[in-house]
Amino acid sequence: MSRNALLVLLGAQALACAPTVVTIHGRSVDHAIGGDVREVEPGHWAGTYKNAGLNIDHVGDKDEEVLACTETGTFDGVWLSATEIKSCTSQGTRDCRAKDGSTNTGESTATCRVGPNGELIFEGTGKQVNATGRFEGSQATFTFTAWQVVPPPGVINFGSYTTTVTLPKK
């Protein structure tokens, strides 16, 4: 076999074994269902939160899919005034379930700031830490922005996210 033929064969085998990488753009909506975030000293709010909501993957595409999600985590923020934050962070775990029972779990960290209309804006990153069913074997990282459009106690968040998923070769 010639050197060129061998290189073509090896290249084809490498492509056949390569994983598939896809990008998912989505939206989310959540509402508070529990937790205990409170003012621990003047201007300093901290505690735990629990939200329930939906992730909508591939918004507007033929592959659009809705997943039911719950998220738990911690929050810690120090306000200098109603419009200025000294520091603000959150860390959470989000469990999502598809209609077919497949699940994925992601862990994230975020910082927050006050938006132009006084809303709290969270910006962060995360990674998938567990997956079952048709998501099993995949790896994912994501970035997100979420807006707290209804303040406590009735908290409602809207978000957008971009997820990069690596699917194993079958």
DRENVEX-342043 format. One record per residue: residue number from 1; x, y, z of N, C-alpha, C in turn. Coordinates in Angstrom, 3 decimals, decimal comma. Example, Ala and Ser with C-alpha at 12.3 -4.5 7.8 and 13.67 -1.06 7.14 Angstrom:
REM DRENVEX-342043
<atom 1; <13,190; -5,690; 7,800>; <12,300; -4,500; 7,800>; <13,200; -3,300; 7,800>>
<atom 2; <12,850; -2,250; 7,080>; <13,670; -1,060; 7,140>; <12,900; 0,030; 7,870>>
This chain:
REM DRENVEX-342043
<atom 1; <0,853; -1,166; 0,000>; <0,000; 0,000; 0,000>; <0,896; 1,225; 0,000>>
<atom 2; <0,536; 2,220; -0,831>; <1,332; 3,438; -0,911>; <1,166; 4,266; 0,355>>
<atom 3; <2,104; 5,159; 0,553>; <2,059; 6,043; 1,728>; <0,785; 6,888; 1,694>>
<atom 4; <0,419; 7,438; 0,527>; <-0,783; 8,274; 0,415>; <-2,045; 7,473; 0,718>>
<atom 5; <-2,126; 6,252; 0,222>; <-3,303; 5,417; 0,478>; <-3,416; 5,111; 1,970>>
<atom 6; <-2,285; 4,849; 2,624>; <-2,280; 4,582; 4,049>; <-2,757; 5,817; 4,841>>
<atom 7; <-2,290; 7,012; 4,450>; <-2,716; 8,238; 5,123>; <-4,220; 8,473; 4,953>>
<atom 8; <-4,758; 8,202; 3,763>; <-6,197; 8,355; 3,529>; <-6,969; 7,369; 4,400>>
<atom 9; <-6,513; 6,120; 4,472>; <-7,181; 5,102; 5,278>; <-7,148; 5,481; 6,764>>
<atom 10; <-5,999; 5,914; 7,255>; <-5,889; 6,305; 8,663>; <-6,757; 7,530; 8,961>>
<atom 11; <-6,809; 8,483; 8,048>; <-7,648; 9,670; 8,219>; <-9,123; 9,291; 8,279>>
<atom 12; <-9,576; 8,379; 7,424>; <-10,968; 7,938; 7,418>; <-11,306; 7,210; 8,714>>
<atom 13; <-10,370; 6,389; 9,213>; <-10,614; 5,694; 10,474>; <-10,687; 6,680; 11,637>>
<atom 14; <-9,843; 7,718; 11,615>; <-9,873; 8,722; 12,679>; <-11,206; 9,463; 12,674>>
<atom 15; <-11,718; 9,814; 11,485>; <-13,007; 10,500; 11,400>; <-14,139; 9,601; 11,880>>
<atom 16; <-14,067; 8,317; 11,566>; <-15,113; 7,383; 11,974>; <-15,163; 7,231; 13,499>>
<atom 17; <-14,045; 7,458; 14,166>; <-13,978; 7,302; 15,621>; <-14,172; 8,627; 16,358>>
<atom 18; <-14,258; 9,740; 15,625>; <-14,361; 11,054; 16,263>; <-15,751; 11,255; 16,859>>
<atom 19; <-15,805; 11,878; 18,023>; <-17,109; 12,176; 18,619>; <-17,799; 13,293; 17,846>>
<atom 20; <-19,108; 13,428; 18,039>; <-19,884; 14,493; 17,427>; <-20,044; 15,620; 18,439>>
<atom 21; <-19,815; 16,851; 18,011>; <-19,975; 18,010; 18,876>; <-21,146; 18,844; 18,352>>
<atom 22; <-22,106; 19,140; 19,217>; <-23,264; 19,956; 18,830>; <-23,402; 21,125; 19,801>>
<atom 23; <-24,002; 22,195; 19,310>; <-24,278; 23,370; 20,135>; <-25,786; 23,514; 20,274>>
<atom 24; <-26,240; 23,700; 21,494>; <-27,664; 23,869; 21,776>; <-27,873; 25,272; 22,334>>
<atom 25; <-28,802; 26,004; 21,728>; <-29,200; 27,304; 22,258>; <-30,577; 27,123; 22,876>>
<atom 26; <-30,759; 27,621; 24,079>; <-32,033; 27,409; 24,740>; <-32,454; 28,556; 25,628>>
<atom 27; <-33,630; 28,385; 26,191>; <-34,212; 29,346; 27,123>; <-34,675; 28,592; 28,356>>
<atom 28; <-34,819; 29,303; 29,456>; <-35,314; 28,679; 30,674>; <-36,247; 29,639; 31,398>>
<atom 29; <-37,126; 29,072; 32,182>; <-37,982; 29,856; 33,072>; <-38,085; 29,069; 34,383>>
<atom 30; <-37,925; 29,747; 35,504>; <-37,938; 29,117; 36,825>; <-38,753; 29,968; 37,791>>
<atom 31; <-39,236; 29,313; 38,828>; <-39,831; 30,049; 39,942>; <-39,349; 29,424; 41,252>>
<atom 32; <-39,282; 30,245; 42,283>; <-38,791; 29,784; 43,586>; <-39,807; 28,850; 44,227>>
<atom 33; <-39,321; 27,715; 44,742>; <-40,195; 26,786; 45,467>; <-39,674; 26,494; 46,865>>
<atom 34; <-38,585; 27,124; 47,253>; <-38,053; 26,885; 48,591>; <-36,707; 27,545; 48,770>>
<atom 35; <-36,121; 27,287; 49,896>; <-34,819; 27,857; 50,214>; <-34,928; 28,834; 51,359>>
<atom 36; <-33,807; 29,419; 51,686>; <-33,756; 30,333; 52,818>; <-32,654; 31,358; 52,583>>
<atom 37; <-32,918; 32,349; 51,728>; <-31,986; 33,462; 51,531>; <-32,489; 34,608; 52,397>>
<atom 38; <-31,620; 35,125; 53,246>; <-32,035; 36,197; 54,158>; <-30,890; 37,174; 54,363>>
<atom 39; <-31,236; 38,316; 54,925>; <-30,236; 39,334; 55,225>; <-29,519; 38,925; 56,511>>
<atom 40; <-28,230; 38,592; 56,412>; <-27,470; 38,123; 57,576>; <-26,840; 39,285; 58,335>>
<atom 41; <-26,670; 40,415; 57,680>; <-26,278; 41,678; 58,275>; <-26,688; 42,751; 57,275>>
<atom 42; <-26,744; 44,005; 57,646>; <-27,241; 45,028; 56,722>; <-26,523; 44,992; 55,357>>
<atom 43; <-27,314; 44,793; 54,301>; <-26,782; 44,764; 52,940>; <-26,190; 43,439; 52,502>>
<atom 44; <-26,078; 42,458; 53,402>; <-25,473; 41,163; 53,078>; <-26,558; 40,085; 53,115>>
<atom 45; <-26,861; 39,520; 51,938>; <-27,877; 38,483; 51,795>; <-27,206; 37,171; 51,459>>
<atom 46; <-27,584; 36,099; 52,131>; <-26,968; 34,798; 51,887>; <-27,943; 33,689; 52,256>>
<atom 47; <-27,683; 32,503; 51,702>; <-28,488; 31,344; 52,051>; <-28,615; 30,359; 50,911>>
<atom 48; <-29,656; 29,542; 50,986>; <-29,881; 28,497; 49,990>; <-31,145; 28,818; 49,188>>
<atom 49; <-31,215; 28,246; 47,977>; <-32,407; 28,439; 47,157>; <-32,807; 27,126; 46,504>>
<atom 50; <-34,072; 27,039; 46,110>; <-34,576; 25,904; 45,340>; <-35,590; 26,442; 44,337>>
<atom 51; <-35,351; 26,152; 43,068>; <-36,218; 26,602; 41,983>; <-36,732; 25,401; 41,205>>
<atom 52; <-37,868; 25,563; 40,567>; <-38,391; 24,568; 39,630>; <-38,730; 25,292; 38,343>>
<atom 53; <-38,576; 24,599; 37,222>; <-38,876; 25,262; 35,968>; <-38,655; 24,376; 34,767>>
<atom 54; <-38,443; 25,021; 33,627>; <-38,288; 24,329; 32,350>; <-37,055; 24,826; 31,624>>
<atom 55; <-36,387; 23,922; 30,928>; <-35,397; 24,271; 29,923>; <-36,030; 23,977; 28,576>>
<atom 56; <-35,868; 24,852; 27,623>; <-36,384; 24,631; 26,278>; <-35,182; 24,653; 25,344>>
<atom 57; <-34,754; 23,470; 24,908>; <-33,607; 23,337; 24,002>; <-34,049; 23,562; 22,565>>
<atom 58; <-33,139; 24,063; 21,737>; <-33,378; 24,262; 20,300>; <-34,632; 25,100; 20,072>>
<atom 59; <-34,754; 26,220; 20,751>; <-35,958; 27,056; 20,666>; <-36,274; 27,396; 19,208>>
<atom 60; <-37,505; 27,088; 18,794>; <-37,969; 27,408; 17,456>; <-37,546; 26,444; 16,369>>
<atom 61; <-36,687; 25,480; 16,675>; <-36,245; 24,498; 15,681>; <-37,191; 23,306; 15,667>>
<atom 62; <-37,086; 22,491; 14,625>; <-37,897; 21,266; 14,557>; <-37,525; 20,307; 15,680>>
<atom 63; <-36,305; 20,432; 16,238>; <-35,839; 19,568; 17,328>; <-36,134; 20,150; 18,705>>
<atom 64; <-36,981; 21,203; 18,785>; <-37,270; 21,830; 20,071>; <-37,721; 20,779; 21,089>>
<atom 65; <-37,192; 20,893; 22,314>; <-37,507; 19,923; 23,363>; <-37,618; 20,645; 24,700>>
<atom 66; <-38,611; 20,276; 25,489>; <-38,814; 20,861; 26,804>; <-38,385; 19,845; 27,863>>
<atom 67; <-37,567; 20,278; 28,823>; <-37,133; 19,434; 29,929>; <-37,611; 20,056; 31,240>>
<atom 68; <-38,128; 19,235; 32,158>; <-38,533; 19,697; 33,484>; <-37,312; 19,682; 34,391>>
<atom 69; <-37,094; 20,784; 35,130>; <-35,864; 20,915; 35,911>; <-36,139; 21,402; 37,325>>
<atom 70; <-35,260; 21,012; 38,243>; <-35,204; 21,601; 39,575>; <-33,761; 22,019; 39,812>>
<atom 71; <-33,584; 23,061; 40,590>; <-32,241; 23,552; 40,877>; <-32,146; 23,925; 42,344>>
<atom 72; <-31,058; 23,507; 42,969>; <-30,780; 23,894; 44,350>; <-29,388; 24,497; 44,401>>
<atom 73; <-29,178; 25,404; 45,342>; <-27,856; 26,001; 45,429>; <-27,738; 26,990; 46,560>>
<atom 74; <-26,631; 27,738; 46,516>; <-26,346; 28,745; 47,528>; <-26,191; 30,103; 46,861>>
<atom 75; <-26,466; 31,130; 47,626>; <-26,400; 32,509; 47,157>; <-25,713; 33,341; 48,221>>
<atom 76; <-24,861; 34,298; 47,793>; <-24,188; 35,192; 48,733>; <-23,937; 36,523; 48,023>>
<atom 77; <-24,563; 37,591; 48,515>; <-24,404; 38,890; 47,873>; <-24,328; 40,023; 48,867>>
<atom 78; <-23,474; 41,006; 48,549>; <-23,325; 42,194; 49,388>; <-23,658; 43,416; 48,532>>
<atom 79; <-24,688; 44,160; 48,961>; <-25,135; 45,359; 48,258>; <-24,555; 46,595; 48,923>>
<atom 80; <-24,067; 47,536; 48,097>; <-23,637; 48,841; 48,600>; <-24,812; 49,818; 48,584>>
<atom 81; <-25,718; 49,613; 47,619>; <-26,936; 50,420; 47,513>; <-27,941; 49,598; 46,701>>
<atom 82; <-29,105; 50,155; 46,424>; <-30,126; 49,435; 45,656>; <-29,680; 49,137; 44,226>>
<atom 83; <-28,706; 49,898; 43,729>; <-28,267; 49,712; 42,340>; <-26,808; 49,295; 42,206>>
<atom 84; <-26,109; 49,093; 43,325>; <-24,685; 48,752; 43,268>; <-24,375; 47,557; 44,165>>
<atom 85; <-23,715; 46,556; 43,564>; <-23,359; 45,336; 44,282>; <-21,844; 45,286; 44,478>>
<atom 86; <-21,421; 44,997; 45,696>; <-19,990; 44,829; 45,979>; <-19,527; 43,455; 45,514>>
<atom 87; <-20,294; 42,420; 45,878>; <-19,968; 41,053; 45,455>; <-21,257; 40,244; 45,438>>
<atom 88; <-21,321; 39,289; 44,542>; <-22,521; 38,477; 44,438>; <-22,185; 37,197; 43,674>>
<atom 89; <-22,431; 36,059; 44,306>; <-22,145; 34,776; 43,663>; <-23,251; 33,774; 43,976>>
<atom 90; <-23,374; 32,793; 43,101>; <-24,253; 31,658; 43,385>; <-23,612; 30,405; 42,813>>
<atom 91; <-23,922; 29,288; 43,440>; <-23,473; 27,981; 42,974>; <-24,666; 27,058; 43,060>>
<atom 92; <-24,862; 26,246; 42,013>; <-26,042; 25,397; 42,037>; <-25,893; 24,107; 41,271>>
<atom 93; <-26,851; 23,221; 41,503>; <-26,962; 21,949; 40,788>; <-28,351; 21,904; 40,170>>
<atom 94; <-28,406; 21,647; 38,861>; <-29,677; 21,633; 38,123>; <-29,905; 20,236; 37,563>>
<atom 95; <-31,021; 19,625; 37,969>; <-31,409; 18,291; 37,486>; <-32,548; 18,447; 36,496>>
<atom 96; <-32,379; 17,896; 35,289>; <-33,400; 18,017; 34,250>; <-33,814; 16,635; 33,749>>
<atom 97; <-35,104; 16,516; 33,414>; <-35,667; 15,251; 32,936>; <-36,430; 15,510; 31,646>>
<atom 98; <-36,103; 14,707; 30,628>; <-36,804; 14,778; 29,349>; <-38,079; 13,930; 29,402>>
<atom 99; <-38,924; 14,101; 28,408>; <-40,197; 13,376; 28,342>; <-39,994; 11,862; 28,350>>
<atom 100; <-38,889; 11,384; 27,739>; <-38,633; 9,942; 27,675>; <-37,978; 9,390; 28,941>>
<atom 101; <-37,750; 10,241; 29,964>; <-37,143; 9,804; 31,220>; <-35,638; 9,979; 31,288>>
<atom 102; <-34,996; 10,330; 30,178>; <-33,558; 10,602; 30,198>; <-33,291; 11,817; 31,076>>
<atom 103; <-32,165; 11,797; 31,794>; <-31,846; 12,896; 32,703>; <-30,447; 13,433; 32,457>>
<atom 104; <-30,245; 14,688; 32,863>; <-28,892; 15,230; 32,933>; <-28,810; 16,167; 34,129>>
<atom 105; <-27,653; 16,213; 34,731>; <-27,398; 17,042; 35,906>; <-26,207; 17,929; 35,606>>
<atom 106; <-26,362; 19,220; 35,871>; <-25,270; 20,160; 35,672>; <-24,972; 20,918; 36,940>>
<atom 107; <-23,718; 21,302; 37,096>; <-23,299; 22,143; 38,215>; <-22,811; 23,460; 37,638>>
<atom 108; <-23,146; 24,575; 38,315>; <-22,774; 25,880; 37,772>; <-22,337; 26,839; 38,863>>
<atom 109; <-21,627; 27,874; 38,436>; <-21,284; 29,006; 39,290>; <-21,624; 30,266; 38,515>>
<atom 110; <-22,005; 31,304; 39,234>; <-22,374; 32,554; 38,576>; <-22,012; 33,742; 39,448>>
<atom 111; <-21,852; 34,867; 38,802>; <-21,771; 36,149; 39,482>; <-23,036; 36,915; 39,113>>
<atom 112; <-23,355; 37,940; 39,872>; <-24,559; 38,699; 39,549>; <-24,299; 40,193; 39,670>>
<atom 113; <-25,186; 40,922; 39,007>; <-25,118; 42,377; 39,000>; <-26,545; 42,916; 38,889>>
<atom 114; <-26,681; 44,203; 39,135>; <-27,974; 44,850; 38,988>; <-28,096; 45,340; 37,550>>
<atom 115; <-29,197; 44,976; 36,896>; <-29,436; 45,384; 35,519>; <-29,984; 46,791; 35,424>>
<atom 116; <-30,177; 47,284; 34,188>; <-30,611; 48,670; 33,980>; <-32,002; 48,971; 34,528>>
<atom 117; <-32,833; 47,955; 34,693>; <-34,180; 48,156; 35,233>; <-34,290; 47,718; 36,690>>
<atom 118; <-33,138; 47,522; 37,356>; <-33,137; 47,126; 38,753>; <-33,222; 45,628; 38,982>>
<atom 119; <-33,315; 44,840; 37,903>; <-33,395; 43,386; 38,040>; <-32,017; 42,805; 38,341>>
<atom 120; <-32,000; 41,659; 39,006>; <-30,762; 40,956; 39,296>; <-30,418; 40,093; 38,087>>
<atom 121; <-29,204; 40,212; 37,580>; <-28,761; 39,451; 36,409>; <-27,629; 38,519; 36,834>>
<atom 122; <-27,809; 37,226; 36,565>; <-26,794; 36,210; 36,860>; <-26,105; 35,814; 35,556>>
<atom 123; <-24,773; 35,720; 35,571>; <-24,011; 35,258; 34,410>; <-23,033; 34,200; 34,895>>
<atom 124; <-23,028; 33,036; 34,218>; <-22,175; 31,970; 34,719>; <-21,841; 30,903; 33,713>>
<atom 125; <-21,162; 29,904; 34,226>; <-20,736; 28,754; 33,433>; <-20,986; 27,483; 34,237>>
<atom 126; <-20,980; 26,366; 33,539>; <-21,156; 25,103; 34,235>; <-20,787; 23,925; 33,365>>
<atom 127; <-20,979; 22,741; 33,944>; <-20,681; 21,511; 33,207>; <-21,654; 20,425; 33,636>>
<atom 128; <-21,883; 19,509; 32,727>; <-22,709; 18,343; 33,028>; <-21,893; 17,400; 33,897>>
<atom 129; <-22,516; 16,874; 34,960>; <-21,801; 15,964; 35,853>; <-22,398; 14,563; 35,859>>
<atom 130; <-23,599; 14,415; 35,287>; <-24,218; 13,086; 35,222>; <-25,258; 13,091; 34,111>>
<atom 131; <-25,458; 11,942; 33,475>; <-26,468; 11,820; 32,425>; <-26,923; 10,368; 32,333>>
<atom 132; <-28,232; 10,190; 32,056>; <-28,777; 8,842; 31,901>; <-29,599; 8,783; 30,618>>
<atom 133; <-30,001; 7,563; 30,259>; <-30,834; 7,381; 29,074>; <-30,109; 7,799; 27,816>>
<atom 134; <-30,797; 8,502; 26,944>; <-30,172; 8,879; 25,669>; <-29,087; 9,936; 25,828>>
<atom 135; <-28,990; 10,565; 27,018>; <-27,911; 11,527; 27,281>; <-26,651; 10,835; 27,817>>
<atom 136; <-26,760; 9,567; 28,178>; <-25,639; 8,847; 28,787>; <-24,425; 8,861; 27,855>>
<atom 137; <-23,260; 9,090; 28,434>; <-22,011; 9,097; 27,679>; <-21,668; 10,454; 27,093>>
<atom 138; <-22,605; 11,402; 27,144>; <-22,327; 12,738; 26,609>; <-21,560; 13,557; 27,641>>
<atom 139; <-20,880; 14,563; 27,146>; <-20,190; 15,527; 27,996>; <-20,668; 16,899; 27,563>>
<atom 140; <-20,877; 17,810; 28,511>; <-21,396; 19,125; 28,143>; <-20,838; 20,211; 29,046>>
<atom 141; <-20,647; 21,381; 28,451>; <-20,330; 22,602; 29,183>; <-21,327; 23,655; 28,722>>
<atom 142; <-21,591; 24,641; 29,579>; <-22,570; 25,652; 29,195>; <-22,249; 27,010; 29,790>>
<atom 143; <-22,764; 28,034; 29,144>; <-22,746; 29,401; 29,648>; <-24,196; 29,860; 29,727>>
<atom 144; <-24,490; 30,777; 30,642>; <-25,870; 31,228; 30,772>; <-25,943; 32,645; 31,315>>
<atom 145; <-27,086; 33,257; 31,047>; <-27,469; 34,531; 31,629>; <-28,906; 34,366; 32,089>>
<atom 146; <-29,202; 34,776; 33,310>; <-30,566; 34,682; 33,841>; <-30,950; 36,019; 34,461>>
<atom 147; <-32,202; 36,412; 34,245>; <-32,730; 37,662; 34,762>; <-33,804; 37,359; 35,786>>
<atom 148; <-33,660; 37,922; 36,979>; <-34,688; 37,760; 38,014>; <-35,720; 38,874; 37,782>>
<atom 149; <-36,810; 38,504; 37,090>; <-37,781; 39,520; 36,674>; <-38,858; 39,789; 37,730>>
<atom 150; <-39,033; 38,879; 38,665>; <-39,930; 39,117; 39,802>; <-39,085; 38,930; 41,058>>
<atom 151; <-38,944; 39,975; 41,878>; <-38,091; 39,884; 43,060>; <-38,731; 39,027; 44,155>>
<atom 152; <-37,940; 38,685; 45,194>; <-38,482; 37,915; 46,307>; <-39,698; 38,620; 46,896>>
<atom 153; <-40,658; 37,903; 47,425>; <-40,609; 36,474; 47,704>; <-41,093; 35,600; 46,549>>
<atom 154; <-41,650; 36,167; 45,477>; <-42,239; 35,339; 44,431>; <-41,321; 35,014; 43,277>>
<atom 155; <-40,061; 35,107; 43,450>; <-39,005; 35,018; 42,437>; <-39,387; 34,243; 41,169>>
<atom 156; <-39,238; 34,924; 40,036>; <-39,344; 34,279; 38,718>; <-38,124; 34,702; 37,921>>
<atom 157; <-37,423; 33,727; 37,339>; <-36,229; 33,971; 36,533>; <-36,470; 33,534; 35,098>>
<atom 158; <-35,976; 34,314; 34,151>; <-35,923; 33,911; 32,751>; <-34,455; 33,845; 32,376>>
<atom 159; <-34,082; 32,882; 31,542>; <-32,679; 32,759; 31,180>; <-32,479; 32,340; 29,741>>
<atom 160; <-31,255; 32,493; 29,302>; <-30,844; 31,957; 28,004>; <-29,520; 31,240; 28,220>>
<atom 161; <-29,290; 30,181; 27,445>; <-28,061; 29,417; 27,620>; <-27,569; 28,876; 26,284>>
<atom 162; <-26,288; 28,612; 26,249>; <-25,649; 27,950; 25,127>; <-24,884; 26,774; 25,697>>
<atom 163; <-25,159; 25,588; 25,192>; <-24,518; 24,365; 25,670>; <-23,753; 23,718; 24,524>>
<atom 164; <-22,527; 23,336; 24,791>; <-21,729; 22,572; 23,831>; <-21,690; 21,140; 24,329>>
<atom 165; <-22,211; 20,215; 23,513>; <-22,322; 18,811; 23,905>; <-21,439; 17,968; 23,010>>
<atom 166; <-20,672; 17,092; 23,614>; <-19,873; 16,117; 22,878>; <-20,549; 14,761; 23,049>>
<atom 167; <-20,978; 14,207; 21,936>; <-21,647; 12,903; 21,940>; <-20,660; 11,811; 21,572>>
<atom 168; <-20,677; 10,694; 22,286>; <-19,729; 9,626; 21,946>; <-20,077; 9,023; 20,590>>
<atom 169; <-19,071; 8,531; 19,904>; <-19,280; 7,853; 18,624>; <-19,938; 6,516; 18,888>>
<atom 170; <-20,999; 6,207; 18,136>; <-21,710; 4,938; 18,329>; <-21,252; 3,902; 17,342>>
